[in-house]
């Protein structure tokens, strides 16, 4: 959902917790009543494992007169992961896919050499106020997979492994955590876990959970090494440290990360690549109409930004 014209996030204040490498305060944009917070990329932190883009949508209530209408737009060199906590989004893409994304589902769209998609409030639900809350992240593809054929996969919430342990519960969206392993496809080593802590509980994030690890706090403050962090903060951890996260009042956060990519990534608008030249090629292809169309959504598109 990269169409959001969000401002770049910014680093936070200096912190006393040695195991936290980076604290990022997302920048917030309001688009038609939908508040969006962008946590990645930032000048000081471009990636966490393969995660190169991290947007928090809502929570919000969309008016019937102002539904979500993301016109067709292109991607290359990445996978988008859409994960909702509330609401529904109709996804259409240039492969001919049409799918209503529901809360807890995982929509994994791999752009590879190029794909076009749109994201809209379902037409049949637009006569009433529409709740919307969720995350959209991008995963940069490894060098040897940047130009693979585009694909789409939806995994229903009931197929994701759940965590039920003393003091916390959760769902493994991608990767493996606390002995539970998701079957959602990974193109590079990826960790993505939805975690809810009960008041006064804590959870251990092992050093070996992933080479690079971070959390995004969604609801409730978390405590790490005696320091409290409020909701809507991205905390990237130092590799090799065990992390203990506590929740004095209860908390909801996403744990994410994975293996470090082997080369630098460039990002411009909806395009991600290890090559600046490839991004320039994608710009020209979109400008001149050489991407595929989206069946069922052929009338509109988002033009190439001018800067």
Beta strands, then each sheet from edge to edge (+ up, - down):
strand 1: 10-11
strand 2: 20-25
strand 3: 27-31
strand 4: 34-40
strand 5: 51-62
strand 6: 69-75
strand 7: 78-86
strand 8: 89-93
strand 9: 98-101
strand 10: 106-110
strand 11: 115-120
strand 12: 130-140
strand 13: 151-155
strand 14: 162-165
strand 15: 168-174
strand 16: 176-177
strand 17: 180-181
strand 18: 190-197
strand 19: 201-205
strand 20: 212-219
strand 21: 222-224
strand 22: 227-229
strand 23: 233-237
strand 24: 243-247
strand 25: 251-258
strand 26: 266-268
strand 27: 271-273
sheet 1: 1+ 2- 23+ 20- 25+ 18- 15+ 14-
sheet 2: 3+ 4- 5+ 12- 7+ 10- 13+
sheet 3: 6+ 11- 8+ 9-
sheet 4: 16+ 17-
sheet 5: 19+ 24-
sheet 6: 21+ 22-
sheet 7: 26+ 27-
end
